[in-house]
Amino acid sequence: MTHGTPPRQTPPEDAGTADAGPGRFSRLPERIHPEDTVETKPATVPDPARDTYNPDEWLIRYCG
């Protein structure tokens, strides 16, 4: 059973971009400030029951 790859179809040319000329790339886009690219979230409160050390945990994990 052979599978063929369908021929690649190119999208039709957009009429507005074909006639844009050299003015299309004459300006740089607006500058983005680094403080606008960072999202801050409040830290979660640590769960003391989850983060406690259990000296017998290795017994449960590996021997149980």
C-alpha positions as CSV (number, residue, x, y, z in Angstrom):
1,M,0.0,0.0,0.0
2,T,1.6,3.3,-1.0
3,H,0.7,6.7,0.3
4,G,1.3,9.7,-1.9
5,T,1.8,13.2,-0.7
6,P,-0.8,15.6,-2.1
7,P,0.6,18.4,-4.2
8,R,1.3,21.6,-2.3
9,Q,-1.1,24.4,-2.9
10,T,0.0,28.0,-2.6
11,P,-2.4,30.6,-1.4
12,P,-3.5,33.2,-3.9
13,E,-1.6,36.4,-3.9
14,D,-3.2,39.2,-1.9
15,A,-4.0,42.2,-4.1
16,G,-3.1,44.7,-1.4
17,T,0.4,43.3,-0.7
18,A,1.5,43.0,-4.3
19,D,1.4,46.7,-5.0
20,A,2.7,47.9,-1.6
21,G,6.1,48.8,-3.1
22,P,9.2,49.9,-1.2
23,G,7.2,52.0,1.4
24,R,5.9,48.8,3.0
25,F,9.2,48.1,4.8
26,S,10.4,51.6,5.2
27,R,9.5,51.9,9.0
28,L,10.3,49.7,11.9
29,P,7.3,48.5,14.1
30,E,6.6,50.2,17.4
31,R,9.1,49.5,20.2
32,I,8.0,47.1,22.9
33,H,9.3,48.0,26.4
34,P,10.7,45.1,28.5
35,E,8.3,45.9,31.4
36,D,5.4,45.2,29.0
37,T,6.6,41.7,28.3
38,V,6.7,40.5,31.9
39,E,3.7,39.0,33.6
40,T,3.7,39.0,37.4
41,K,1.6,36.7,39.6
42,P,1.5,36.5,43.4
43,A,3.4,33.6,44.8
44,T,1.4,30.7,46.3
45,V,1.5,30.1,50.0
46,P,3.6,27.0,50.7
47,D,1.8,24.0,52.0
48,P,3.5,22.8,55.2
49,A,1.9,19.3,55.0
50,R,3.3,18.8,51.5
51,D,6.8,20.0,52.1
52,T,7.6,18.2,55.3
53,Y,10.4,15.7,55.4
54,N,9.4,12.1,56.0
55,P,12.4,9.9,57.0
56,D,10.4,6.7,56.1
57,E,9.4,7.9,52.6
58,W,12.0,5.9,50.8
59,L,10.6,2.7,52.5
60,I,7.1,3.5,51.1
61,R,8.5,4.4,47.6
62,Y,11.0,1.6,47.0
63,C,9.9,-1.3,49.3
64,G,6.1,-0.9,49.5
